[in-house]
Amino acid sequence: MSKALEGKNVAILAADGFEQSELLLPKKALEDAGAKVEVVSLTTGEIKGWEKGNWAKPLTVDVAIQVASADDYDALMLPGGVINPDKLRSEEGAVQFVQEFVDTGKPIAAICHGPQTLIETGVLRGKRVTSYPSIRTDIINAGGEWEDNEVVVDNGLVTSRKPADIPAFCRKMIEEFAKGPQDTSVLGLGEQRREHPKHAH
């Protein structure tokens, strides 16, 4: 595979209880595609993954949320796991960090329970999305159009359902991350951003 993401910086936002495979495999795929990847979490030090019903080996955090800025990254990836998104979505700094990606139209990829954190930003309204089936109702209540497919892409937002979908998820994530920011004026955001004017084709 060509280095489609050469020169791009990607943030992976995670907390304790992330699904091990849903963080490590996409992280490797991003790095293999040439991206510089940093793990952002609620504090520095280490976070622990979850694998087959048990805690997995710890992972070093690169940047604490208090000092992280979406300006430093080209794209955002949100792994799943039941515990992880619940911690993130109740942490104002984490939600604000995700919101910055939403507001600037930067691509976001979320798998399994990962989209739960996106619910807090309102970005799912009117979007085609998939997720782990148990949070389907949450997504529909947040205005998302839920689909049962291995990977769903809607204007820079890439979502998948479960670990079995990781290969398809990684392919589409790399494709969307390579494209860069989407035109936020079509994202239905409250503000009409003009940082990325689209030239008439």
C-alpha positions in Angstrom: 0.0 0.0 0.0 1.3 3.4 -0.8 2.0 5.9 2.0 -1.3 7.6 1.5 -1.1 9.4 4.8 2.5 10.6 4.6 2.9 13.9 6.5 -0.5 13.6 8.3 -0.9 13.5 12.1 -3.7 11.4 13.5 -5.1 11.5 17.1 -6.6 8.3 18.7 -8.8 9.4 21.6 -9.1 6.6 24.2 -9.5 5.9 27.9 -9.2 2.8 30.1 -11.3 0.0 28.8 -10.8 0.5 25.0 -11.2 -2.6 22.9 -7.6 -3.7 22.3 -7.9 -4.8 18.7 -10.0 -1.7 17.8 -7.2 0.6 18.8 -4.0 -1.4 18.0 -5.0 -2.7 14.5 -6.2 0.7 13.1 -3.2 2.4 14.7 -0.8 0.0 12.9 -2.8 0.5 9.6 -2.5 4.3 10.0 1.3 4.1 10.7 1.8 1.7 7.8 0.1 4.3 5.6 2.6 6.9 6.7 0.7 8.8 9.4 2.2 9.9 12.7 -0.3 8.6 15.3 -0.6 9.9 18.9 -2.8 8.4 21.6 -4.7 11.2 23.5 -6.3 10.4 26.8 -7.7 11.9 30.0 -4.4 11.9 31.7 -0.8 11.1 30.8 0.8 7.7 31.8 -0.8 4.5 30.6 -4.3 3.3 29.7 -5.4 -0.3 29.8 -7.2 -2.1 27.0 -9.8 -4.8 27.2 -9.5 -8.1 25.4 -11.8 -11.2 25.6 -13.3 -10.1 28.9 -10.1 -9.2 30.6 -7.7 -6.3 31.0 -5.0 -6.3 28.3 -1.6 -4.8 28.3 -1.2 -1.1 29.0 -0.6 1.4 26.3 1.4 4.6 26.7 -0.5 7.9 26.4 1.2 10.5 24.2 -0.8 13.6 25.0 -3.2 14.4 27.8 -6.5 15.9 26.8 -5.8 19.1 28.8 -3.0 20.1 26.4 -4.3 18.4 23.2 -5.6 20.6 20.4 -7.3 19.4 17.2 -5.2 22.0 15.4 -2.3 19.7 15.8 -4.0 16.8 13.9 -5.5 16.1 10.5 -7.9 13.4 11.6 -9.4 11.6 14.6 -9.9 7.9 15.4 -12.2 6.6 18.1 -11.9 3.0 19.1 -14.7 1.1 20.9 -15.0 -1.0 24.0 -17.9 -0.5 26.4 -16.1 1.3 29.2 -13.9 3.7 27.1 -16.5 5.8 25.3 -18.6 6.2 28.5 -15.6 7.7 30.2 -14.8 10.0 27.3 -18.4 11.3 26.7 -18.7 12.4 30.4 -15.4 14.3 30.2 -16.0 17.9 29.0 -12.4 18.2 27.7 -12.7 15.1 25.6 -16.0 16.1 24.1 -14.6 19.6 23.3 -11.6 18.0 21.6 -13.9 15.9 19.4 -16.1 19.0 18.7 -13.1 20.8 17.3 -12.7 18.1 14.6 -16.4 18.3 13.8 -16.3 22.1 13.6 -13.4 22.1 11.1 -14.7 19.3 8.9 -11.7 17.1 9.6 -12.3 13.4 9.0 -13.3 11.1 12.0 -13.4 7.3 12.2 -15.2 5.5 15.0 -15.8 1.8 15.5 -18.1 -0.3 17.7 -19.1 1.8 20.8 -16.8 4.7 19.6 -19.7 6.7 18.0 -21.2 7.1 21.5 -18.7 10.0 22.1 -19.8 11.6 18.8 -23.4 11.7 20.1 -22.4 14.5 22.5 -21.3 16.8 19.6 -24.5 16.6 17.6 -22.5 15.6 14.5 -24.6 12.4 13.9 -27.8 14.3 13.1 -28.8 13.4 9.5 -25.7 11.3 9.0 -25.5 7.7 7.9 -23.8 5.7 10.6 -23.2 2.2 11.9 -22.0 1.0 15.3 -22.1 -1.9 17.7 -25.9 -2.9 17.6 -26.5 -2.2 21.3 -26.0 1.5 20.8 -28.2 1.7 17.7 -31.1 3.3 19.5 -28.8 5.9 21.1 -27.6 6.8 17.6 -31.1 7.0 16.1 -32.2 9.2 19.1 -29.3 11.5 18.3 -30.6 11.9 14.7 -28.3 9.4 13.0 -29.5 7.1 10.2 -28.3 3.7 11.5 -27.3 1.0 9.0 -26.1 -2.6 9.5 -23.0 -2.6 7.3 -19.4 -3.4 7.9 -18.4 0.1 7.2 -20.4 3.3 6.5 -18.9 6.5 5.1 -20.8 9.8 5.2 -18.9 13.0 4.3 -15.7 12.3 6.1 -17.3 10.2 8.9 -16.3 6.5 8.9 -18.0 4.1 11.2 -17.9 0.3 11.7 -19.7 -2.2 13.9 -17.2 -4.6 15.5 -13.7 -6.1 15.5 -14.6 -8.4 12.5 -15.1 -5.2 10.5 -11.6 -3.8 11.2 -10.1 -4.6 7.7 -12.9 -2.7 5.9 -12.8 0.0 8.5 -9.1 0.6 8.1 -9.3 0.7 4.3 -12.0 3.4 4.3 -10.5 5.3 7.2 -7.2 5.7 5.3 -9.1 6.7 2.2 -11.1 9.4 4.0 -8.1 10.6 6.1 -6.1 11.0 2.9 -8.8 13.3 1.4 -8.5 15.8 4.3 -11.2 18.2 5.6 -14.6 18.1 4.1 -16.5 21.2 3.2 -18.3 21.9 6.5 -21.0 24.0 4.9 -22.6 20.8 3.8 -22.3 19.2 7.2 -25.4 21.0 8.5 -23.3 22.8 11.2 -24.7 25.9 12.8 -21.8 28.0 11.6 -20.9 28.3 8.0 -17.2 27.9 8.1 -15.2 29.4 5.3 -11.7 28.1 6.1 -11.9 25.6 3.2 -13.6 27.4 0.4 -14.5 25.0 -2.4 -13.6 26.3 -5.9 -16.2 25.7 -8.5 -15.3 22.8 -10.7 
